[in-house]
Amino acid sequence: MLNTALQVLSKEGTITDNTYQLIAEDGILPQGDVVLTTAQLDQLENVQGKKALYITVDDSPEVNEFPLDQFDTILIEFAGFNDGRGYSFAALLRRQGYQGELRATGDIFKDVLNYLKRSGFDSFVVKEGKDIVEAAAGLNDFKHPYQASTAVTQASYQTGA
């Protein structure tokens, strides 16, 4: 599950503290910014601060309808390096019109950040035990991609750059 104590890395390379809190095990809704699981969507109208949705690999936006316009952030869990469903979920959410922040969480580290950014993610929670500053340096590993993406609408070879 999500570790809300970890810092957040933006696609621009800035590092900030996470502001989202989880609902306590006793069901008490915290004050401020709250992240809800798909099972807690009935609490959405009670959140006073920013609202976030936490999507796991079992919550595909292809088969579930979420009130996308009501969320400031959607966190997508990557259960493991070899599970690419989170990339597909991000693309699906963008195609469904979601304009807010997409945040990757779970097995996130330097080598995958470029691909996450190109898939439409805005921010990342780097895996516990990995250096977030080192990971931030990885955001600039590839400056001129050959393929267009959500992050690069026209590839370098198409622009002559």
N, C-alpha and C positions, 0 to 999 in steps of 0.2 A: 504494500500500500504506500501511498504518498508520504514522504517525509517533508513536512512543511517547514522544518528548520533549515533546510538547505537553501542556498542562494540561487538566484535566477540570472542566467546569462542571456542577454538580448542578441538578436541577429546582427546588431551593430557593434557588439563587443563589450557593452557596458554590463556591469555586475551590480545587482541590487538585492536587497533582502526580499524574501517572499512575504506578502501581506495576507495571503489566504489562510484560513483556519478550517479545520475539519469539525464536523459535528461530533460532540463527545459521545462516548459509548452509551451514556445514559439518555441520549437523545436531545440534550439541551443545546439549543442553537446559540453559537457564540455571537458576540457583538462584532461589527465590522465586516470585513470581506470573508466570504464563506465559499468553500468548494463542496459541491454536492456530488454524491455518486448517482448513478441512474436510478437506484432504488430509493433515493431520497428526494426525487423531483417534486414530491408533494409538499416539500418545505420551501420551494422556490419563492413563493409570494411572501414568506416570513423573513427573508434575508433583507437586512437594512443596508448593508454595504454593497460592494461589488459582488457579482455572482459568477461563479465558475462551475463548470461541469467536468467531472472526472470520468473519462471513458477508458474502459479496459478492453482487452482483446475480445471479450464476450459481448460488447456493446456496439456492434457495427452500425454506423450511421446508414448503411445500405438497407438494413431491415428494421431499424428503429427510427422513429420520428422524434426529434428533440425540438423544443421551442428555441431555436437558434438566436432569434432576435432578442431574447431575454438574458443572454449570457455575455459578460465582458470578456471572459477567457474560457477556452476549452482546453483541458489538459488531456493529452493522449498518452496512455501508458505503453511503453515498450518493454514487454516482459523479458525479452532476451535479444541479444545481438542478431540472432538468426531468424527473428520473427519480424517480417516487414509489413505486417498489416497496418501498423500505425501510419506508414507513408500513404497507404491507400485511403485510410480514414481521413487524413488531412486533405487529400485531393478531393474526396467525396464531399467533405464539409465545405470546401471552397466552391465546388460546383453547385452545391445546394444554396449558395449565397451567403455563407457565413463570412462576415467582414471583421470580426473581433480578433483578439489575440489567440493564436494557437500555440500551446506550450507542450513540448515533448518532455516526458519524464520516464524514469525507469533506467534501463540499461543504456544511458546516454554518455558518450565520451568523445574526445577530440576527433577521432577518425570518422565519425558519422555526422558531425555538425553541418558540413557542407551539403550533404545529401538532404538532411532535414530542412535546411534553409531553402534549398531549391524545391522542396516539396510543399512549401507554404507555411512552415513554422516560423513564428516570430521570436520565440524564446525557448530556453532549454533549462532543465534542472539536471545538472551533471551528476552522474552516479556518485554516491557516497564513496569516498576514498580516492577519487580522481581529482586532480588539480584543476580547478575552474579557470585559473589564470592561463595555464598551459592550453586548456581547451579553447579559450577565447582566441588564442593565437591561431588556432586551426580554422577559424572562420574566414581567414584570408588566404588559405592554401591555394585556392583556384579562383583566379580573377577573370578569366576569359573562357567560359565553358562553351563547348561545341553544340550543346543542345539547349533549346528554349525550355523554360520552366515557369512556375509561378513566380520565381524570384528574378528571372531573366526572360523578358518577353521576346527578345530577339538576340540570338547568339552572335558571338563576335564575328564568325565567318560571314554572317549575313550583313553585318554593318560595315565590314572592311576594316575594323579596328585591329 
